Amino acid sequence: MDKKMTKIDPTSCLISPAIPSPLFVEGSPVKIGVLASGSGTNFEAIAQAIKDQQLNAKIQVLIYNNPDAKVIERAERFGVKTILLNHRNYKKREDLDQEIVQTLKEHDVDWIVFAGWMRIVTQVLVDAFPHKIINLHPSLLPSFPGIRGVEQALEAQVKITGCSVHLVELEVDRGPILMQAAVPILPDDTPETLHARIQIQEHKILIGAISLVSQWQNAIN
C-alpha cells in the first residue's frame, strides 16, 4: 500500500489567541511610542492599520537609534514624528534608556511597541513603563530567544517555528506572551524564505496585540 505524503501549505499558520474581530475597538485611541532600528516593516504595518481604521491607536512618536535606518522614510510617509537617539552617543545603556523615557513621557505615550528595536533594555525603561512595553520576536518563545531566532530554528531542525508578541521584562525575550503565530518549516527553507513567511504573521499578531492593548486601556479608563 502506497503512503501518500501530506503536502504542507506554506501559507498555513495557527494564531493564538485569535485576533480580535473587529480589530477596531471603540473609545479613545491608545497612544503608543514605537522604537525601531531597521527597515521598519512592522512600523509600517501598524501605521497602515491605523490609517485604514482597523486599529484604534495613535503613534505619538517614533524613536530610532540608527541614523541610516530605513524606518525614517516610512514614518515620514505617514506623518509620524521621528527622533534619533543614537546609542553610540551614550556611555551606558541606562543613560540611553533615561533619554528614551523622557522622550516618551514628553509625547504622552501610554504604551511602548518594540518594532525591530535591537537594543537590550535596562531597569530604567522597564520601571518607567511597567507591563506596558510589548516586543515582537521571530520564534515561538520561550524557544530560540535572542538574536538569529529564525536561524536557530533551522539549525535545531524543528518542524514548526513562528513569532511571538510578549510583554517586556528585564531578561531578553522573556515576559508574559500576548499572542503567537505558528509557522511550518518547509524542507527546502532558507533563513530568507522562512523569515519572509514569519514576517507576514508578525504583522498580523503585532496589530492583534495592540488591539488587545487598546481594549485593556479603554476598559481601565
Buried (B, 14 or more C-beta within 10 A) or exposed (E): EEEEEEEEEBEEBEBEEEBBEEBBBEEEBBBBBBBBBBBBBBBBBBBBBBEEEBBBBBBBBBBBBBEEBBBBEBBEEBEBEBBEBEBEEBEEBEBBBBBBBEBBEEBEBBBBBBBBBBBEBBEBBBEBBEEBBBBBBBBBBEBBBEEEBBBBBBEEEBEEBBBBBBBBBEEBBBBEBBBBBBBBBEEEBEEEBBBEBBBBBBBBBBBBBBBBBBBEBBEEE
